[in-house]
Amino acid sequence: MTPLDRVTCEDAFRKIDDYLDRELSDEELARIGAHLEICAACASEFEFERSVLDGVRAKLRRVAAPPHLLSKISRLIAAERSGGAS
């Protein structure tokens, strides 16, 4: 990485959510990852964000959706895949 490729803390902070969701290009993932390796403040923020997401995901796995909701979602997905709407 050249000095011109360096990511600022502001850039890293703005992209942490996308980094966590792997919604960045491979190059951006590498740049943000490299910044997180050398910046304790941004790494701490990243760990906090990751722990929040992990907690939300864990809670969502324990919540059971009502059967009628699951049925409706399945119908909407099927309609979307077939090109129509219900």
Phi and psi restraints in degrees (value plus and minus 20) as a CYANA .aco file:
   2 THR   PHI    -110.7   -70.7
   2 THR   PSI     143.4   183.4
   3 PRO   PHI     -76.6   -36.6
   3 PRO   PSI     -50.1   -10.1
   4 LEU   PHI     -90.6   -50.6
   4 LEU   PSI     -41.0    -1.0
   5 ASP   PHI    -107.7   -67.7
   5 ASP   PSI     -24.4    15.6
   6 ARG   PHI     -82.8   -42.8
   6 ARG   PSI     122.9   162.9
   7 VAL   PHI    -119.0   -79.0
   7 VAL   PSI     113.7   153.7
   8 THR   PHI    -101.1   -61.1
   8 THR   PSI     144.3   184.3
   9 CYS   PHI     -81.5   -41.5
   9 CYS   PSI     -57.4   -17.4
  10 GLU   PHI     -82.5   -42.5
  10 GLU   PSI     -64.1   -24.1
  11 ASP   PHI     -81.6   -41.6
  11 ASP   PSI     -65.8   -25.8
  12 ALA   PHI     -83.1   -43.1
  12 ALA   PSI     -64.4   -24.4
  13 PHE   PHI     -81.2   -41.2
  13 PHE   PSI     -61.4   -21.4
  14 ARG   PHI     -84.8   -44.8
  14 ARG   PSI     -48.1    -8.1
  15 LYS   PHI    -125.0   -85.0
  15 LYS   PSI     -15.2    24.8
  16 ILE   PHI     -79.5   -39.5
  16 ILE   PSI     -64.0   -24.0
  17 ASP   PHI     -81.8   -41.8
  17 ASP   PSI     -65.2   -25.2
  18 ASP   PHI     -85.9   -45.9
  18 ASP   PSI     -54.0   -14.0
  19 TYR   PHI     -84.5   -44.5
  19 TYR   PSI     -66.0   -26.0
  20 LEU   PHI     -81.0   -41.0
  20 LEU   PSI     -58.1   -18.1
  21 ASP   PHI    -106.0   -66.0
  21 ASP   PSI     -19.2    20.8
  22 ARG   PHI      36.8    76.8
  22 ARG   PSI      21.0    61.0
  23 GLU   PHI    -122.5   -82.5
  23 GLU   PSI      -4.1    35.9
  24 LEU   PHI    -125.5   -85.5
  24 LEU   PSI     141.4   181.4
  25 SER   PHI     -85.0   -45.0
  25 SER   PSI     143.1   183.1
  26 ASP   PHI     -77.5   -37.5
  26 ASP   PSI     -59.6   -19.6
  27 GLU   PHI     -83.9   -43.9
  27 GLU   PSI     -65.6   -25.6
  28 GLU   PHI     -85.6   -45.6
  28 GLU   PSI     -60.7   -20.7
  29 LEU   PHI     -77.2   -37.2
  29 LEU   PSI     -63.6   -23.6
  30 ALA   PHI     -86.4   -46.4
  30 ALA   PSI     -62.3   -22.3
  31 ARG   PHI     -84.8   -44.8
  31 ARG   PSI     -65.5   -25.5
  32 ILE   PHI     -87.3   -47.3
  32 ILE   PSI     -61.9   -21.9
  33 GLY   PHI     -78.8   -38.8
  33 GLY   PSI     -62.3   -22.3
  34 ALA   PHI     -83.7   -43.7
  34 ALA   PSI     -59.6   -19.6
  35 HIS   PHI     -84.7   -44.7
  35 HIS   PSI     -62.4   -22.4
  36 LEU   PHI     -83.6   -43.6
  36 LEU   PSI     -48.4    -8.4
  37 GLU   PHI     -91.0   -51.0
  37 GLU   PSI     -46.5    -6.5
  38 ILE   PHI    -130.0   -90.0
  38 ILE   PSI     -27.4    12.6
  39 CYS   PHI    -138.1   -98.1
  39 CYS   PSI      87.2   127.2
  40 ALA   PHI     -83.8   -43.8
  40 ALA   PSI     -57.5   -17.5
  41 ALA   PHI     -84.5   -44.5
  41 ALA   PSI     -66.3   -26.3
  42 CYS   PHI     -89.7   -49.7
  42 CYS   PSI     -56.9   -16.9
  43 ALA   PHI     -83.3   -43.3
  43 ALA   PSI     -58.2   -18.2
  44 SER   PHI     -85.1   -45.1
  44 SER   PSI     -62.9   -22.9
  45 GLU   PHI     -83.8   -43.8
  45 GLU   PSI     -61.1   -21.1
  46 PHE   PHI     -80.6   -40.6
  46 PHE   PSI     -65.7   -25.7
  47 GLU   PHI     -83.1   -43.1
  47 GLU   PSI     -59.5   -19.5
  48 PHE   PHI     -82.8   -42.8
  48 PHE   PSI     -69.1   -29.1
  49 GLU   PHI     -80.1   -40.1
  49 GLU   PSI     -61.5   -21.5
  50 ARG   PHI     -85.3   -45.3
  50 ARG   PSI     -59.6   -19.6
  51 SER   PHI     -87.4   -47.4
  51 SER   PSI     -55.8   -15.8
  52 VAL   PHI     -83.7   -43.7
  52 VAL   PSI     -68.3   -28.3
  53 LEU   PHI     -81.5   -41.5
  53 LEU   PSI     -62.7   -22.7
  54 ASP   PHI     -81.2   -41.2
  54 ASP   PSI     -60.4   -20.4
  55 GLY   PHI     -84.7   -44.7
  55 GLY   PSI     -63.0   -23.0
  56 VAL   PHI     -84.1   -44.1
  56 VAL   PSI     -65.7   -25.7
  57 ARG   PHI     -79.8   -39.8
  57 ARG   PSI     -62.0   -22.0
  58 ALA   PHI     -83.6   -43.6
  58 ALA   PSI     -62.1   -22.1
  59 LYS   PHI     -87.6   -47.6
  59 LYS   PSI     -58.7   -18.7
  60 LEU   PHI     -85.0   -45.0
  60 LEU   PSI     -52.0   -12.0
  61 ARG   PHI     -86.6   -46.6
  61 ARG   PSI     -45.0    -5.0
  62 ARG   PHI    -109.7   -69.7
  62 ARG   PSI     -29.4    10.6
  63 VAL   PHI    -112.8   -72.8
  63 VAL   PSI     105.6   145.6
  64 ALA   PHI    -113.8   -73.8
  64 ALA   PSI     107.3   147.3
  65 ALA   PHI    -100.2   -60.2
  65 ALA   PSI     124.3   164.3
  66 PRO   PHI     -81.1   -41.1
  66 PRO   PSI     123.5   163.5
  67 PRO   PHI     -75.0   -35.0
  67 PRO   PSI     -59.2   -19.2
  68 HIS   PHI     -84.8   -44.8
  68 HIS   PSI     -52.5   -12.5
  69 LEU   PHI     -88.7   -48.7
  69 LEU   PSI     -65.1   -25.1
  70 LEU   PHI     -80.7   -40.7
  70 LEU   PSI     -60.1   -20.1
  71 SER   PHI     -84.0   -44.0
  71 SER   PSI     -64.3   -24.3
  72 LYS   PHI     -84.1   -44.1
  72 LYS   PSI     -63.0   -23.0
  73 ILE   PHI     -82.3   -42.3
  73 ILE   PSI     -62.5   -22.5
  74 SER   PHI     -81.3   -41.3
  74 SER   PSI     -62.5   -22.5
  75 ARG   PHI     -84.2   -44.2
  75 ARG   PSI     -61.7   -21.7
  76 LEU   PHI     -85.6   -45.6
  76 LEU   PSI     -59.4   -19.4
  77 ILE   PHI     -84.6   -44.6
  77 ILE   PSI     -65.2   -25.2
  78 ALA   PHI     -80.8   -40.8
  78 ALA   PSI     -62.9   -22.9
  79 ALA   PHI     -84.2   -44.2
  79 ALA   PSI     -60.9   -20.9
  80 GLU   PHI     -84.8   -44.8
  80 GLU   PSI     -61.1   -21.1
  81 ARG   PHI     -86.7   -46.7
  81 ARG   PSI     -51.7   -11.7
  82 SER   PHI    -106.5   -66.5
  82 SER   PSI     -20.6    19.4
  83 GLY   PHI      70.6   110.6
  83 GLY   PSI     -15.3    24.7
  84 GLY   PHI    -137.8   -97.8
  84 GLY   PSI     156.1   196.1
  85 ALA   PHI    -144.7  -104.7
  85 ALA   PSI     131.9   171.9
